């Protein structure tokens, strides 16, 4: 089993953007101290839901401040940036970090980011597969590369920097179409918090690859009991979810489903995520692994809505939940 921490870099009520970003960095360092295998950084634009606009940039900062833990992007959005520019940055960080970068990429959404960055709706709707192919060709291909496609084209240029071991690439999948794109390229999926075990198991089955290679994201909150943890999340999550969810504005004014932050928080708590006592949390994660076959689980630990609560939650997850998972999934000498 591989266990990580997932950080949205949300701006909590009364917090500045700088404080939110510094808290996110502190949480990543806490994850390393707590014994987690990796930490994953989200990327958003123009919203308080996440104030990190470049996951690859913050990943570079965190790789420089840590020594052991791997750092992933969850995700770098291909619809709003050039895949070669992202591949260059990923190769650079993989080289100087000793291979500790994990590159998560995704399609993103039909948001106003596409207008601001000038990539347009077509890059979101039609160009994701080609963007992904170009990124992979740059990371894994020959020493020189040219391209002639529907959305990208350039004459042959040297691929610099090149790395002997390119960073592993994971694809955020929220639809069967994106699952097919990932599967056709032999890439594992990153499955989100909004889907429960049944939905994740179905996605894994549709993908058809090795279930253990995928990454599953989870809401995680340790407390004395499940009732205490759920009460805390229902009290605190809507305070930052409400303003944050308002940031998802479609670029073409298409209807956007409204989300009640209280109902959404309740929905997440009801999905079987690791929320409750240490035993509750460990049992929930082991159930996910059993039902889906996924062996890489990453935990969103910021939901209680303050710096202190985030750091305490990460420490407790590391001290009280991770050992239970390790004990349950590590073969004994008699079983080897």
C-alpha positions in Angstrom: 0.0 0.0 0.0 1.1 3.5 -0.8 -0.4 6.3 1.3 -0.3 10.1 0.6 -1.7 13.4 1.6 -3.8 15.5 -0.9 -3.7 19.3 -0.4 -6.2 21.7 -2.1 -4.5 24.9 -0.8 -7.9 26.3 0.0 -8.1 29.8 1.5 -10.0 29.4 4.7 -12.3 32.2 6.0 -10.3 35.1 7.3 -7.1 33.8 5.8 -4.9 35.5 3.2 -3.6 33.8 0.1 -0.1 33.9 1.4 -1.2 32.3 4.7 -3.0 29.5 2.7 0.0 28.8 0.6 2.4 28.8 3.6 0.0 26.4 5.4 0.0 24.1 2.4 3.8 24.0 2.5 3.8 23.3 6.2 1.2 20.5 5.7 3.5 18.9 3.1 6.4 19.0 5.5 4.2 17.5 8.2 3.2 14.7 5.8 6.9 13.8 5.4 7.4 13.8 9.2 4.3 11.7 9.6 5.7 8.9 7.4 3.5 9.3 4.3 4.9 8.2 0.9 3.8 11.2 -1.1 2.0 14.6 -1.0 -0.2 15.8 -3.9 -0.9 19.5 -4.8 -4.0 20.8 -6.5 -4.1 23.5 -9.1 -6.9 26.1 -9.6 -7.4 29.6 -11.0 -9.5 32.5 -9.9 -11.2 30.9 -6.9 -10.7 30.5 -3.2 -11.4 26.7 -3.4 -7.6 26.5 -4.2 -5.2 29.4 -4.4 -2.3 27.5 -6.0 -2.3 28.4 -9.7 0.6 26.1 -10.6 0.9 22.7 -9.0 4.2 22.1 -10.8 5.7 25.3 -9.3 4.6 24.5 -5.8 5.8 20.9 -6.3 9.3 22.3 -7.1 9.3 24.3 -3.9 8.3 21.3 -1.8 10.8 19.0 -3.5 13.5 21.5 -2.5 12.3 21.6 1.1 11.8 17.8 1.6 14.3 15.0 1.5 12.3 11.7 1.2 8.7 12.2 0.3 7.5 12.2 -3.3 5.5 15.2 -4.5 2.7 14.9 -7.1 0.5 17.4 -9.0 -3.2 16.7 -8.7 -3.4 17.9 -11.2 -1.6 20.0 -13.7 -4.3 21.0 -16.2 -3.4 20.4 -19.8 -6.2 22.5 -21.2 -4.7 25.8 -20.0 -1.0 25.3 -20.7 1.3 23.9 -23.5 2.2 20.3 -22.9 5.8 20.8 -23.9 6.2 23.6 -21.3 4.8 21.3 -18.6 6.9 18.4 -19.8 10.1 20.5 -19.6 9.3 21.6 -16.0 8.5 18.0 -15.0 11.7 16.7 -16.5 13.7 19.4 -14.7 12.1 18.6 -11.3 12.5 14.8 -11.8 16.2 15.3 -12.5 17.1 17.6 -9.6 14.9 15.8 -7.0 16.3 12.3 -7.6 13.1 11.1 -9.2 10.7 12.2 -6.5 8.2 14.0 -8.8 4.9 12.4 -9.8 3.1 14.2 -12.6 -0.7 14.1 -12.4 -2.5 15.7 -15.4 -6.1 16.3 -16.2 -8.5 17.8 -18.7 -9.8 20.4 -16.3 -13.2 21.9 -16.9 -15.0 24.4 -19.2 -14.1 27.3 -16.9 -13.1 30.9 -17.6 -9.5 29.8 -17.3 -9.7 28.9 -21.0 -10.6 32.4 -21.9 -8.0 34.1 -19.7 -5.1 32.0 -21.0 -6.4 32.1 -24.6 -6.5 28.3 -25.1 -10.2 28.2 -25.8 -13.0 25.7 -25.3 -11.7 23.4 -28.0 -8.6 22.6 -26.0 -10.9 21.3 -23.2 -13.4 19.6 -25.4 -11.3 18.1 -28.3 -7.6 18.4 -27.6 -6.9 16.5 -24.4 -5.8 13.2 -26.1 -3.3 15.1 -28.3 -2.1 17.2 -25.4 -1.4 14.0 -23.5 0.3 12.3 -26.4 2.6 15.3 -26.9 3.5 15.5 -23.2 4.4 11.8 -23.2 6.4 12.0 -26.4 8.4 14.8 -24.9 9.1 12.9 -21.7 9.6 9.5 -23.1 10.6 10.0 -26.8 13.6 10.6 -28.9 16.3 13.3 -28.4 14.7 15.5 -31.0 11.0 16.0 -31.5 8.8 17.7 -34.0 5.0 17.6 -34.1 2.2 17.9 -36.7 -1.2 17.5 -35.2 -4.7 19.0 -35.2 -4.0 21.3 -32.2 -0.2 21.5 -32.0 2.6 21.8 -34.6 6.3 22.7 -34.6 9.5 21.8 -36.4 12.0 19.4 -34.8 13.8 20.7 -31.8 16.1 19.2 -29.2 14.4 17.7 -26.1 16.1 19.4 -23.2 16.4 18.5 -20.3 16.2 14.7 -20.8 16.0 12.4 -17.9 17.0 8.7 -17.8 13.8 8.0 -15.8 10.9 10.3 -16.7 8.4 11.1 -14.0 5.5 8.7 -13.7 2.3 10.2 -15.2 -1.2 9.7 -13.8 -4.4 10.9 -15.4 -7.4 12.4 -13.5 -10.5 10.5 -14.7 -14.0 11.7 -14.1 -15.7 10.2 -17.2 -15.5 7.0 -19.2 -14.1 8.9 -22.2 -11.1 10.1 -20.2 -10.7 6.6 -18.7 -10.5 5.2 -22.3 -7.8 7.8 -23.1 -5.7 6.8 -20.1 -6.2 3.1 -20.7 -5.2 3.3 -24.4 -1.9 4.8 -23.3 -1.3 2.4 -20.4 -1.6 5.2 -17.8 -3.0 4.8 -14.3 -6.0 6.9 -13.2 -6.4 9.4 -10.3 -10.0 8.9 -9.0 -11.6 11.7 -7.1 -13.2 12.1 -3.7 -16.7 12.6 -5.1 -16.9 8.9 -6.1 -17.4 6.1 -3.7 -16.1 2.5 -3.8 -18.6 1.2 -6.2 -18.0 4.0 -8.7 -14.2 3.6 -8.4 -14.4 -0.2 -8.8 -16.5 0.4 -12.0 -13.9 2.8 -13.3 -11.1 0.4 -12.6 -13.0 -2.4 -14.4 -13.6 -0.2 -17.5 -10.0 0.8 -17.6 -8.8 -2.8 -17.6 -5.3 -2.2 -16.4 -3.6 -3.1 -13.2 -5.9 -1.9 -10.4 -3.0 -1.5 -8.0 -1.4 1.2 -10.2 -4.3 3.7 -9.8 -4.6 6.5 -7.2 -7.7 7.0 -5.1 -8.4 10.3 -3.3 -10.3 10.4 0.0 -11.7 12.8 2.5 -9.9 12.0 5.7 -10.6 13.2 9.3 -9.6 11.5 12.5 -11.5 12.1 15.7 -12.6 10.2 18.8 -15.6 8.7 17.0 -17.3 8.9 13.6 -20.1 11.0 15.0 -17.5 13.6 16.3 -15.6 13.6 13.0 -18.8 14.0 10.9 -20.1 16.8 13.1 -16.8 18.7 12.8 -16.8 18.4 9.0 -20.4 19.4 8.6 -19.7 22.4 10.7 -16.5 23.5 9.1 -16.5 22.4 5.5 -19.4 24.6 4.3 -17.5 27.7 5.6 -14.9 27.3 2.9 -16.7 25.1 0.4 -19.5 27.6 -0.2 -17.4 30.5 -1.4 -15.0 28.1 -3.1 -17.5 26.4 -5.3 -18.7 29.7 -6.6 -15.4 30.0 -8.5 -16.4 27.4 -11.1 -17.7 29.7 -13.8 -18.2 28.2 -17.3 -16.4 30.1 -20.1 -19.4 29.9 -22.4 -22.2 30.6 -19.9 -23.5 27.0 -20.1 -25.7 26.1 -17.2 -23.7 25.0 -14.1 -25.3 22.8 -11.5 -25.6 24.6 -8.2 -24.1 22.8 -5.2 -25.3 23.2 -1.7 -22.1 23.1 0.4 -23.8 21.5 3.4 -25.4 18.8 1.2 -22.1 18.2 -0.6 -20.2 17.9 2.7 -22.8 15.4 3.9 -22.5 13.5 0.6 -18.7 13.2 1.0 -19.1 12.0 4.6 -21.7 9.4 3.5 -19.4 7.9 0.7 -17.4 5.6 3.0 -14.4 7.8 3.3 -12.0 7.5 6.3 -13.9 9.7 8.7 -14.0 8.8 12.4 -11.9 7.1 14.9 -8.5 5.7 13.9 -10.1 2.2 13.5 -12.9 3.7 11.4 -10.4 5.4 9.1 -8.2 2.3 8.7 -11.2 0.1 8.1 -12.6 2.5 5.4 -9.3 2.6 3.6 -8.8 -1.2 3.7 -12.3 -1.6 2.4 -11.5 0.6 -0.6 -8.4 -1.4 -1.3 -10.4 -4.6 -1.1 -13.3 -3.5 -3.3 -11.3 -1.6 -5.9 -7.9 -3.3 -6.0 -6.3 0.2 -5.8 -3.2 0.2 -3.6 -2.3 3.9 -3.7 -4.6 6.1 -1.5 -4.2 9.8 -0.9 -6.0 11.6 1.9 -7.4 15.1 1.9 -6.6 16.3 5.4 -7.5 20.0 5.3 -11.3 19.8 5.6 -11.6 20.9 9.2 -10.8 24.4 8.0 -7.8 25.7 10.0 -4.0 25.4 10.0 -4.0 23.9 13.5 -6.7 21.3 12.6 -4.9 20.4 9.4 -1.5 19.7 11.0 -3.1 17.8 13.9 -5.1 15.7 11.4 -2.0 14.8 9.4 -0.1 13.9 12.5 -2.9 11.7 13.8 -3.3 10.0 10.5 0.4 9.3 10.4 0.6 8.1 14.0 -2.8 6.3 14.4 -4.1 5.2 11.0 -1.0 4.6 8.8 0.4 1.9 11.2 -2.9 0.1 11.2 -2.9 0.0 7.4 0.8 -1.1 7.2 0.1 -3.9 9.8 -2.9 -5.2 7.9 -1.2 -5.1 4.4 2.4 -6.2 5.2 2.8 -10.0 4.8 4.2 -11.8 7.8 7.2 -14.0 7.4 5.0 -17.1 7.5 3.0 -15.8 4.5 5.9 -14.9 2.3 
